[in-house]
Amino acid sequence: MSLILLVENLSIGYNTKKGVLKAVDNISFRLEWGRSLGFVGESGCGKTTIGMTLMGLLPENGSILSGSINFQGKELTRMKEDQWRGIRGKDIAMIFQAAMNALNPVIRVGDQITEAIVTHNPDLLPEQINDRLKTLFDLVEIPESRISDYPHEYSGGMKQRAVIAMALACTPKLIIADEPTTALDVIVQDQILKEIKKIQQAMDMSLIFISHDIAVVSQVCEDICVMYAGQIVETGTREEVFQSPKHPYTKTLLASYLSLDSDEDIAIPKLMETPDLINAGSGCRFSGNCHCRSKGCLTDAPDWINVSSTHKVFCCEQGVNQSKIKIGSCKDHD
């Protein structure tokens, strides 16, 4: 497979009154064409910051501190805003977390999607734009008769489908989905997830999926990056990470997943607050919660350990080889 995205040694920070908060610290990952990569971890671990950076949408107090983002041979970290406008929406698009916030309440849904199409395809004729709209609504299974409706006339699920249609308007090569099923009930959530996966495969696009929900990520993604306190701590295929987890945090995360497969009680470790990312020390950031830490973990930086050619863990040998946590079952959903 050809490589579509290569991120190397990327650090992202936010200027605060107390200093620079390093929300993402020296991460590296790669994404092959047509594959799906999931970022999973608790709130505040840096997942959304990665997504916003890949879209060139960091807030004013946010900036790339170091590292490289290579997208199809283009170095995104050196892009100016006018250059980003040529990529954002056309080559890389995002399905945002809150659908209602992504839609203008006083503009018809069809007109909002038309704006995205015309921005990157100014020479299209009106009939071509209309045909494209109908195709998009059919793709996300919204009746053609609802194209001229306002957002408030849509249900929650339909709004999310409309946001997906907007992201697909210019047939991007990479879709970033940031918690796209937040606030939806489980039935609609399942429908949206299947819709995203079906569209990704049908249009042969690459997908980055951001979520704190292990079950959701296991349903959608082929490759996984587990994040904690701004760092990637484990990466591998879905089967490697979820069926044979090695990092103590990954095991703790899986232990928190409630399963109906067994009536046995599972002891879920209680975690302390995430470490201070402004004054983060050199030691392992998970050491305060780790059941198998050594004295060196508090002061020495972890290192990458290769479990296989595709499975890597940011830890020490002791942490990888020991486990006192019984994990639940996180099986793939059909």
Sequence and secondary structure as in RCSB ss.txt:
>XXXX:A:sequence
MSLILLVENLSIGYNTKKGVLKAVDNISFRLEWGRSLGFVGESGCGKTTIGMTLMGLLPENGSILSGSINFQGKE
LTRMKEDQWRGIRGKDIAMIFQAAMNALNPVIRVGDQITEAIVTHNPDLLPEQINDRLKTLFDLVEIPESRISDY
PHEYSGGMKQRAVIAMALACTPKLIIADEPTTALDVIVQDQILKEIKKIQQAMDMSLIFISHDIAVVSQVCEDIC
VMYAGQIVETGTREEVFQSPKHPYTKTLLASYLSLDSDEDIAIPKLMETPDLINAGSGCRFSGNCHCRSKGCLTD
APDWINVSSTHKVFCCEQGVNQSKIKIGSCKDHD
>XXXX:A:secstr
  EEEEEEEEEEEEEETTEEEEEEEEEEEEEETT EEEEE STTSSHHHHHHHHTT   TTEEEEEEEEEETTEE
GGG  HHHHHHHBTTTEEEE S HHHHS TTS HHHHHHHHHHHH TT  HHHHHHHHHHHHHHTT  GGGTT  
GGGS HHHHHHHHHHHHTTT  SEEEEESTTTT  HHHHHHHHHHHHHHHHHHT EEEEEES HHHHHHH SEEE
EEETTEEEEEEEHHHHHHS  SHHHHHHHHTS  SS  S            SSS  SS TTTTT TT  GGGGTS
  EEEESSSS EEEE HHHHH             
